[in-house]
Each structure stands twice: as structure tokens, then as C-alpha cells.
Amino acid sequence: MTDLPDDHGIPVDANAAALPADLARHLEALGGQLVWRIGKDELSDEVVVRLGFASATPRFAHLARLRSAGDAELQAALTEQRIVIEWVD
């Protein structure tokens, strides 16, 4: 497998471009139903990605606040694998 940068400088698997059309349509439809928030945790300073279905949007408001993070901070966290992913039900 060869990793190539996408438009955002994030490596992507070269085989990702070879997805079957049906799977690509399903993934695109799923992506349209998701919401997310990205920022730094107030206490731990970790970069957090909160992800959930649009129906879970009200529950995002009940979670600890995330501070904004600049592009350089996000890129550093990604490079250092310091990203925390939280699924919001």
C-alpha cells in the first residue's frame, strides 16, 4: 500500500480511490448524516474529534466544552497520534 497526501495533507491509502461505486455512494450518504466537532479538551489539552449522527446533535451540548485548535495544533496532534475520537450516541 502506498500512502498519498489528500487535499488536506493527510495521508490516505492509495487503494481508497479504487472503492466500488456502490460503496462510495453508501459512504457519501452516511457522511451526509454525520455531525462532528473538533477541538482541544479544556482539562487534558488533547485534541478531540466528537462524531455522531445528526440525530445526536442535542447531546453534543451536554459534553465538556472543546477549545478551538488551530491548523498547526491539529496537524501536530495528528502527526503525533494524539487524537481522541468520541462517538456521541
C-alpha positions as CSV (number, residue, x, y, z in Angstrom):
1,M,0.0,0.0,0.0
2,T,1.2,3.5,-0.8
3,D,0.1,6.5,1.2
4,L,-0.6,9.6,-0.8
5,P,-1.5,13.0,0.6
6,D,-5.0,14.1,0.0
7,D,-6.0,17.8,-0.5
8,H,-5.5,18.5,3.3
9,G,-2.0,16.9,3.5
10,I,-3.4,13.9,5.4
11,P,-2.1,10.6,4.1
12,V,-4.7,8.4,2.5
13,D,-4.5,4.8,1.3
14,A,-3.9,4.8,-2.5
15,N,-6.5,1.9,-2.7
16,A,-9.2,4.2,-1.2
17,A,-9.6,5.8,-4.7
18,A,-10.5,2.3,-6.0
19,L,-13.7,1.9,-4.0
20,P,-16.6,0.3,-5.8
21,A,-19.1,2.9,-7.0
22,D,-21.9,1.4,-4.8
23,L,-19.7,1.5,-1.7
24,A,-18.7,5.1,-2.5
25,R,-22.3,6.1,-2.8
26,H,-23.2,4.5,0.6
27,L,-20.3,6.2,2.3
28,E,-21.2,9.5,0.8
29,A,-24.8,9.1,2.1
30,L,-23.5,8.1,5.6
31,G,-21.2,11.2,5.7
32,G,-24.2,13.4,5.0
33,Q,-25.9,12.1,8.2
34,L,-22.9,12.8,10.5
35,V,-22.0,15.8,12.6
36,W,-18.7,16.4,14.3
37,R,-16.8,18.8,16.5
38,I,-13.0,19.1,16.7
39,G,-11.1,20.9,19.4
40,K,-8.9,20.7,22.4
41,D,-10.2,19.3,25.7
42,E,-10.2,22.0,28.4
43,L,-8.6,19.9,31.0
44,S,-6.2,17.5,29.3
45,D,-5.3,19.6,26.2
46,E,-5.9,16.6,24.0
47,V,-7.3,17.1,20.5
48,V,-10.8,15.5,20.5
49,V,-12.9,14.6,17.5
50,R,-16.6,14.1,18.5
51,L,-18.6,12.3,15.9
52,G,-22.2,11.2,15.8
53,F,-25.4,11.0,13.7
54,A,-27.3,14.3,13.2
55,S,-30.0,13.0,15.5
56,A,-27.4,13.1,18.3
57,T,-26.7,16.9,17.8
58,P,-28.6,18.0,21.0
59,R,-26.3,15.6,23.1
60,F,-23.2,17.4,21.9
61,A,-24.3,20.4,24.1
62,H,-24.1,18.3,27.3
63,L,-20.5,17.3,26.8
64,A,-17.4,19.1,28.1
65,R,-16.5,22.2,26.1
66,L,-13.8,22.0,23.5
67,R,-11.5,24.9,22.9
68,S,-10.6,25.9,19.4
69,A,-7.5,24.4,17.9
70,G,-5.5,25.9,15.0
71,D,-4.5,24.0,11.9
72,A,-0.9,23.7,13.2
73,E,-2.1,22.2,16.5
74,L,-4.4,19.8,14.7
75,Q,-1.6,18.7,12.3
76,A,0.9,18.2,15.2
77,A,-1.7,16.1,17.1
78,L,-2.3,14.0,14.0
79,T,1.4,13.5,13.3
80,E,2.0,12.5,16.9
81,Q,-1.1,10.3,17.0
82,R,-2.6,12.3,19.9
83,I,-6.2,12.4,18.6
84,V,-9.1,11.1,20.7
85,I,-12.2,10.1,18.9
86,E,-15.5,10.1,20.8
87,W,-18.7,8.7,19.4
88,V,-21.8,10.6,20.5
89,D,-25.0,8.5,20.8
